[in-house]
Amino acid sequence: MSAQLSNDTVAPRLLEVEGLSASYGRSRVLHGVDFSVGRGEAVTLLGRNGMGKSTCLKCVMGMLRAQGGDIRLDGQSIRGRPSHMVARSGIGLVPEGRQVFPTLTVEENLLATAANRHRAPEPYGLERVYEFFPRLRERRRNMGNQLSGGEQQMLAIGRALMTNPRLLILDEATEGLAPLVREDIWRVLRRLAESGMSMIVVDKNLGPLLDLAHRHYVMEKGRVVWAGDSPSLRQDAAVVEEYLGV
């Protein structure tokens, strides 16, 4: 089976990544990666561990220097910008491992990043985040290090939403969580997608991703080897078996 890259028409592009290459030391890990996210579109990066998905996200966020290619947000190159400037430009990250502030309360964690730099007409504030995650309201006076893993993940998502991003990136948002908590997270992500939030999602749970996302990019050894929409991926069992199977 030879994987084919599709030529799907996408919504007007918010993020464009072209020819992205990157290395860790002398080890090249990305080899000319191309992908894009349209306005109001949810997109996934799929693949087994170590295929370059998180490295792509680090390059987009300015956490790792790209050695080739370009990264454009709304037509403007952001390649080489430091992480705080990338965040200010409108990209919110929910990082792998959550990384909440342990000695701040839930409410302080949320308020620490609150901003509406791009003047969203219906901005995310405390009440809107609490409506998504009622458990955070209940725990709003608890410290970050007093929360369960699932509560910390809810807080990490809420904190990213409080920046009112134009693009939300989620790296393994459901990893290691109990099934009921995972379903809570997927419920919120579906609501965000339905509201028109542009998203990049990296996760190992293919079933919910097929229901959530418009398009998918499958990565293998630092390259995109397949791209297409959810109906196409559902039908392409060979891709699932070769590149996504355990």
Residue pairs with C-beta under 8 A, 6 or more apart in sequence:
1 238
1 239
1 242
3 218
3 225
3 226
3 239
3 242
3 243
4 226
5 224
5 225
5 226
5 227
6 226
6 227
6 228
6 229
6 232
8 215
8 227
8 228
8 229
10 36
10 38
10 41
10 214
10 215
11 38
11 39
11 40
11 41
12 38
12 39
13 36
13 37
13 38
13 39
14 37
14 38
14 39
14 41
14 73
14 74
14 166
14 167
14 198
15 36
15 37
15 60
15 71
15 72
15 73
15 167
15 198
15 200
16 36
16 70
16 71
16 72
17 33
17 34
17 35
17 36
17 56
17 59
17 60
17 69
17 70
17 71
17 72
18 34
18 69
18 70
18 72
19 32
19 33
19 34
19 68
19 69
19 70
20 30
20 32
20 33
20 34
20 56
20 59
20 66
20 68
20 69
20 70
20 71
21 28
21 30
21 31
21 32
21 33
21 66
21 67
21 68
21 69
22 28
22 29
22 30
22 55
22 58
22 59
22 64
22 65
22 66
22 67
22 68
23 29
23 30
23 67
24 55
28 222
29 52
29 55
29 222
30 52
30 55
30 56
30 59
30 66
30 222
31 221
31 222
31 223
32 68
32 69
32 223
33 52
33 56
33 69
33 219
33 222
33 223
33 224
34 224
35 43
35 45
35 56
35 217
35 224
35 227
36 43
37 43
37 167
37 198
37 199
37 200
38 198
38 214
39 196
39 198
40 196
40 197
40 198
41 198
41 199
41 214
41 215
42 189
42 193
42 197
42 198
42 199
42 201
42 212
42 213
42 214
43 199
43 200
43 201
43 213
43 214
43 215
43 216
43 217
44 200
44 201
44 202
44 203
44 209
44 212
44 213
44 215
44 216
44 217
45 53
45 56
45 57
45 200
45 201
45 202
45 217
45 219
46 53
46 202
46 206
46 209
46 216
46 217
46 218
46 219
46 243
46 244
47 53
47 218
47 219
47 220
47 243
47 244
48 243
48 244
51 219
51 220
51 221
51 222
52 219
52 221
52 222
52 223
53 171
53 202
53 219
54 96
54 171
54 202
55 64
55 222
56 219
57 93
57 169
57 171
57 200
57 202
58 64
59 65
59 66
59 71
59 79
60 71
60 78
60 86
60 91
60 169
60 200
61 83
61 86
61 87
61 91
61 93
61 169
62 78
62 80
62 81
62 82
62 83
62 85
62 86
63 83
65 80
66 79
66 80
69 79
70 77
70 79
71 77
71 78
71 79
72 78
73 89
73 90
73 91
73 166
73 167
74 90
74 166
76 89
78 85
78 86
78 89
81 89
87 93
87 163
88 117
90 117
90 118
90 165
90 166
90 167
91 165
91 166
91 167
91 168
91 169
92 160
92 161
92 163
92 165
92 167
92 168
92 169
93 160
93 169
93 171
94 153
94 156
94 157
94 160
94 168
94 169
94 170
94 171
94 173
95 156
95 171
96 171
96 172
96 175
98 149
98 152
98 153
98 155
98 156
99 156
100 109
100 144
100 147
100 152
100 155
100 156
100 159
101 108
101 109
101 112
101 144
102 143
102 144
102 145
103 143
103 144
103 145
104 112
104 143
104 144
105 140
105 141
105 142
105 143
105 144
106 136
106 139
106 140
106 141
106 142
106 144
106 147
106 155
107 126
107 140
107 141
109 144
109 155
109 159
110 126
110 129
110 136
110 155
110 158
110 159
110 162
111 126
111 162
112 159
113 159
113 160
113 162
113 163
114 125
114 162
114 163
115 162
115 163
115 164
116 123
116 164
117 164
118 164
118 166
120 164
123 164
124 161
124 162
124 164
125 162
126 162
128 161
129 136
129 158
129 161
129 162
130 136
130 137
130 140
132 158
132 161
132 188
132 191
133 154
133 155
133 157
133 158
133 184
133 188
135 151
135 154
136 151
136 154
136 155
136 158
139 146
139 147
139 151
144 152
144 155
147 155
149 176
149 177
149 181
150 177
150 178
150 181
150 184
153 173
153 174
153 177
153 181
153 185
154 181
154 184
154 185
156 173
157 170
157 173
157 185
157 188
160 168
161 168
166 198
167 198
167 199
167 200
168 192
168 197
168 198
168 199
168 200
169 199
169 200
170 189
170 199
170 200
170 201
170 202
170 203
171 202
172 202
172 203
172 204
173 185
173 189
173 201
173 203
174 181
174 182
174 185
174 186
174 203
174 205
174 208
175 203
175 204
177 185
182 205
186 208
186 212
189 199
189 201
189 212
190 211
190 212
192 199
193 199
193 212
193 213
199 213
201 209
201 212
201 213
203 209
206 240
206 244
209 216
210 230
210 233
210 234
211 230
213 230
214 229
214 230
215 227
215 228
215 229
215 230
216 226
216 227
216 228
216 229
216 230
216 233
217 224
217 226
217 227
218 224
218 225
218 226
218 227
218 239
218 243
218 244
219 225
219 243
220 243
225 243
226 233
226 236
226 239
226 243
228 236
233 239
233 240
